[in-house]
Amino acid sequence: MLDAAIHTFGALWPGVEPPTSIEELAKYLMTSGERINEWRESAARVGADEALSFVLSWYEGIKLEALQTMRTGSKWTTDPDLIKRRQDTSYSFIPYANVYTFVEGPDDGEENEEEDEEEVDADIEIDTAPYTDPSSSGPAA
């Protein structure tokens, strides 16, 4: 059971030295649900960045601000056949997105500092791997 817990810790907090006590390890693992959500958000950031990299590689003059809102009534969001084509194409980007490297959001460091101050039981410090630029082209290793 301890080996499984250490393995799980390593998967959720790569690059972080496992705790030396069972109690400390248990504290980390009790936050595993939250950490899984952080990994989901990281994967979404990586995927969105990779998709945007594909778009910008073809349309270099596009205004990024325009992409921050969705145009209502677009056939790409209303027509079922085009939605299917859009999804099939977007899913083809998946091999290029390195979802195995944790990528913090731009404000994660600031939010984590505020959360640490608010937590009553903040005797463990959770480190994450350093930021890795997901905008590289080519399939993830």
C-alpha positions in Angstrom: 0.0 0.0 0.0 2.9 2.4 0.8 4.5 1.7 -2.6 1.2 2.5 -4.3 0.9 5.8 -2.3 4.5 6.8 -3.2 3.9 6.0 -6.9 0.7 8.1 -6.8 2.6 10.9 -5.2 5.2 10.8 -7.9 2.6 10.9 -10.6 0.7 13.8 -9.2 3.8 15.8 -8.0 6.6 15.0 -10.5 9.9 16.4 -9.6 9.0 16.8 -5.9 10.8 14.6 -3.4 8.4 12.3 -1.7 7.7 13.0 2.0 9.7 11.0 4.5 6.9 10.2 6.9 3.6 8.4 6.3 1.7 11.3 7.9 3.2 13.8 5.5 2.5 11.5 2.5 -1.1 11.1 3.7 -1.6 14.9 3.9 -0.4 15.2 0.3 -2.7 12.3 -0.9 -5.7 13.8 0.9 -5.3 16.8 -1.5 -5.1 14.4 -4.5 -8.6 15.3 -5.8 -7.6 19.0 -5.9 -4.3 18.1 -7.6 -6.1 16.0 -10.2 -8.2 19.1 -11.0 -5.0 21.1 -11.3 -3.6 18.6 -13.8 -6.9 18.8 -15.8 -6.5 22.6 -15.9 -2.9 22.2 -16.9 -3.9 19.8 -19.8 -6.5 22.3 -20.9 -4.0 25.1 -21.0 -1.5 23.0 -23.0 -4.2 21.9 -25.4 -5.7 25.4 -25.9 -2.2 26.8 -26.4 -1.3 24.2 -29.0 -4.6 24.7 -30.9 -4.0 28.4 -30.9 -0.4 27.8 -32.1 -1.8 25.9 -35.1 -4.3 28.8 -35.9 -1.6 31.5 -35.6 0.8 29.5 -37.7 -1.7 29.9 -40.6 -3.2 33.3 -39.7 -0.3 35.3 -38.3 -2.2 38.6 -38.7 -5.2 37.6 -36.6 -5.9 39.8 -33.6 -5.6 37.7 -30.4 -8.2 40.0 -28.7 -10.8 38.8 -31.3 -10.2 35.2 -30.2 -11.1 36.0 -26.6 -14.8 36.1 -27.5 -16.9 33.7 -29.5 -18.9 35.1 -32.4 -22.6 34.1 -31.9 -24.4 32.3 -34.7 -21.2 30.9 -36.3 -21.9 27.9 -38.5 -19.0 26.2 -36.7 -20.9 26.3 -33.4 -24.4 25.6 -34.7 -24.2 23.2 -37.7 -23.9 19.6 -36.5 -21.9 18.5 -39.5 -19.4 21.4 -39.1 -19.2 20.8 -35.3 -18.2 17.2 -36.0 -15.6 18.3 -38.6 -14.3 21.0 -36.1 -14.0 18.4 -33.3 -12.3 15.8 -35.5 -9.7 18.4 -36.5 -9.2 19.7 -33.0 -8.7 16.1 -31.7 -5.9 15.8 -34.2 -3.9 18.3 -32.2 -3.8 16.0 -29.2 -0.5 14.3 -30.0 1.2 17.7 -30.2 0.1 18.8 -26.7 2.4 17.7 -24.0 -0.1 17.0 -21.3 2.5 15.0 -19.2 4.3 18.2 -18.2 2.5 20.3 -15.6 2.0 23.8 -16.7 0.9 26.4 -14.2 -1.5 29.1 -15.2 -0.3 32.7 -15.4 -1.8 33.6 -12.1 -1.3 30.3 -10.2 1.7 31.5 -8.2 -0.3 34.5 -6.9 -3.4 32.4 -6.1 -1.3 29.7 -4.3 0.3 32.4 -2.1 -3.2 33.7 -1.1 -4.5 30.1 -0.5 -1.4 29.3 1.7 -2.1 32.3 3.9 -5.8 31.3 4.3 -5.2 27.6 5.1 -5.1 26.7 8.8 -3.1 23.5 8.2 -0.5 24.8 5.9 2.4 22.7 7.2 3.1 21.0 3.8 4.3 22.9 0.8 3.3 21.6 -2.6 5.8 22.4 -5.3 5.2 21.9 -9.0 7.5 21.4 -11.9 8.8 24.6 -13.4 6.9 26.1 -16.3 7.5 24.5 -19.6 6.5 26.3 -22.8 3.9 24.1 -24.5 4.0 26.1 -27.8 6.6 24.0 -29.4 5.7 22.4 -32.6 5.7 18.7 -33.2 4.4 15.7 -31.2 5.0 15.5 -27.5 7.7 13.1 -26.4 
